[in-house]
Amino acid sequence: MSLSTPAAPPSFVRFGPKASAPQELVDLSRYPVLELESPGAQRVLSAARAQLRMMGASELLGFVHAEGLARLAEDARALAPQAYRSTGKGTPYLELPDATLPPDHPRRHLGAFAVGVIAYDQFPAGSPLRQLYEWEPMMEFIAAVLGRGPLYRYADPLGALNVAVMGEGDLLQWHFDQTDFVVSLAIQSSESGGDFEVAPRIRSQDDERYEHVAKLLAGASDEVVRLPMTPGTLLIFEGRYSIHRVSPICGTTDRLVGLLAYDTKPGTTSTELLRRARYGRAG
């Protein structure tokens, strides 16, 4: 889903009197991201990598401390009214249904989605989430967990950094990602619902396991686990082979999740078609 364009240069901001450096958001005593070679950081990385191998997901609880989380939440709530909303139905494979297959085949299954998205260019330079995303040690830490080599921030002017805004009745259908990994930061929970549910490694590169996927779509699978996405949690998730969804939101409090886009190659951006669908505009 990407095109090759020159990579955007690293972006740094000047911190005004009301802003603070991004490292002031992170619980550095628990996650020593500035000292990746230290014994403490190596223990954190070892545990995160083990969880990623086992579950296809690494949950870093309390990555952002309470004070930092309050700043992120205040900023996200202020931006939320600008979110572009999209609704509709999609397949688990994020492709058009294949009419050549039987009606009950997973590739013909349609599930509802409804979500609002704040685009990268809507974040002011002083936004704490933007500062955290553009902070080099943040990217180096995530790269160290993934073990895929150096990472690069997306060059996409809209998709590099987002906040997903989900209110009453919003949801995301069961689906596989089209990218190898996604990095998200839980900022605010809804009153109820909004659970991140996943069936880890339900398929592989060599075996689609359609029977297992069909069973899950019918609500009869025992492979589903729930990740709490407690505010302050950094989630590094490999969703290409793990089907997942967000259950319907209940209540008047929005579910707010930051989406930080990185890739293993520079210059990654989205197609114009994808940008128009997700943000209502091309740029």
N, C-alpha and C positions, 0 to 999 in steps of 0.2 A: 504494500500500500504506500510505498515511498518512492520519491524521486531523488536523484542525486543532484544537489546544489552545493555551492561552497558553504562550508560550515560557518555559522555565525561566530564571531570572536567572543571569548569569555566576557561576560558583562559584570562589572563591579559598580557599586553604588557608593555615594558619599553619605555618611550617616549624619543626619541632622540632629537637633537637640531632642526630638521626640522619638528618634529611632535608636536602635541598638544593634550591635554586630550580631550576625546570625548565630555565632557560637553561644550567645547568651540565651538562646531558645532551647538549647539541647542540654540534657542532663549528662554533663561530661564526666561526672564521677561514675556513672553507670555505663556510659558509652564514650570511651576516650577516643573520639574520632580524630583528635589532633595528634595522637601518639599511636599510630597504627602498629608500630613495631614493639610497643610495650607489652609486658606479660598480660596486663588487664585487657588490653584491646585484643590480643591474640585469643584469650579465653572467650571473649564475646564473639569474635569471628568464627571460632571453631564451633561454638554452639549454634550460631546462625546458619552456618554451612550444613551442619548435620540435619537441622530441621528442614532446610531447603531440599536436601537429598531425599529425605523421608516423605515429606508432605507436599513438595512442590511450592512451599510457602515458608517464609521466615517472618515471624511476628516479633518485633522489637518493642515490647511493652514499655511505656513510659519514656520513649526516646525523647520526646519534648516534655519538659517539666511543667508543673502547674502554672507558673507565671508566664512562661512562654506560650502555653496553650491558650491562656486567656487573651494574649495579644493576637494570636492567630485567629481565634474565634471572633473577636471583635472586628478584625479586618475582613474576614470572610462574610460575616453578617452584613457589613456595610456594602460589600460588593454584590451580595446575593440578588438584589432587585434587578441587576443588569443581566442576569443569566438568560441565555437563549434556551427556550424550551423546545424539546422535540418529543413526539409521541408516535406510536405506531406498533407494528408487529415485525418480528425478525426471527430467523431460524437460529438454531444453536451454532451454526457454522458461519454466521454473518454473511451469508450468500443468498441469492434468490433460491426459492424452493425448486428442487429438481423434479419436474413433472414426469420424467421417464421412470421414476421409482414408485413403488407401491404407496398408497395413501398414508399408511401407518409408519413409513420409514422416517427415521430421525431427521433426514435431510429435507423432509417436507413439513416438519413440525413448525408451527408458528407460535411464538409467545409474545406477550405484550411488553412494551417498555415505555417509560415516561421519565424524563430527567431534564434538569436544567444544567447548563454549563457556562462557567465564566472562562473566557478565553485569555490567553497569555497577554495580549495587548491591552487588556482591561485592568491589569494590575499596575498600580503606580510604582515608581522606582522604590519608594519607601515601604512597600508592602512587605511585612515580615516573611510571608511565605515565598514571595519572589526572591528576597534576599537569601533565604535558606536554599532555594533551588539553584541560584546562581553562585553559591558558595562552593569553591573548589574542594575543600575537605569533605563536604557532603557527598559529592560525586565519587571521590576516591574511596570513601567508606563503602558506598553501595557497590562499587566495582570490586572491592575486596571481598564482600559477601558473595557476590555472584561468581567470581572466579572465571569470568569470560574475557579477561583482558581489559584494556583501558576503555572507559566509557566517554561518550560525547553527549552534550545536551542537544536536543532536537533543534534544528534550524527553522522549524515551522513557526511563523509569527503568531499563530493562533493556538496550536496544539502543544507547544513546548511545556506549558504549565497550565493546568486547569483546576477549578474547583467544581466538583459535581454537587449540585444543589437539588436535593430530593425532599419534597413536601408530601402532605397528605395524599395517599393513594399512588404515589410514584413507585416505580419498581424497575428492575432490569431482568429480562428473561434469562433462562438458562442459555449459556453460550460458552464457546471456546474463544480465546483471544487469537488474533492473527499476528501478534508479536510474541517474541520469546519470553518477555518478562514485562511486568508493570510494577511501578513503585507508587505507593499511595500513603497518605498520612491522614489518619482519622482526626478530625477537628471538633466535630460536634455530633452527638447521637440524637436520633429522633426519640420521641417519648416511648414508642414501642415499634416493633417491626424493624425494617431496614437491616435485617441480619445478612451477613455475608456467608453464603452457604456454598460448599465446594465438595466435589467428589474427586479427591486427589488421584492423578495418574489414571483416570478411567480409560484413556486410550493411549496409544503409543505411536511412534513414527511408522511402525510396521503393522499395526493392528488397530483398526478403528473401533472395534468392539461394539458394533451397532446394537447388539442385543442388550448389552449393559446400559448403553445410553438410552435406548427405548424404554427400558425398565425404569430408569430414573425419571424420564419425562412423564411416565405414567404414574409417578408418585409411589413406586413400590421398591425403591432401591434402599439397600442398607449401607451404601458406600458414602453417604453424605455426612460431612462434618460441618460444624458451625464455628466460624472464627469471630470472636466477639467484637473486633474493631473498636476497642475502648479508646476514647479520645486520648491523643498523645502517642498512639501506636503507629510505628512505621512498619508497613507491610511490603515485603519484597516477594512478588508472586509470579510464578511461572505458569501462565494460564493457557498455553497452547494445547496442553494435553490434559488439563484439569478443568472439567466443565464447572461453571459457577453461576451464581445469580445473586441479586439483592432482593429480599422479600419485600412485600408492600409496606410502605411507610404509614404509620398511624400517629395521629396527633398533630398539634399545631407547631411543633418544633422541627425545623428543617434538619435533615441529616446532611452534614457538610464534610466532604472528603477531598483533600488535595491530591492531584494526580501529577506526578513529576516524570517527565518523559526524557529518557536517555536511550542511546543505542550504542552498539559496538562499532559503528562506522560513523564518520563525520558527515554532516550535510543532510541528515534525514529530515524529510518533510512529508506532508500529506498531499494527496491529490486534491484538485479543486473540487471534485465531486464530493469527496469526504468532508471537506471543510464546509461546503454549502449545507450538507445534511446535518452536520454536528453544530455549526455555529450560525447558520443562516446567511453566510456571506463567504466570499473567497479570500478576503484579506482586509 
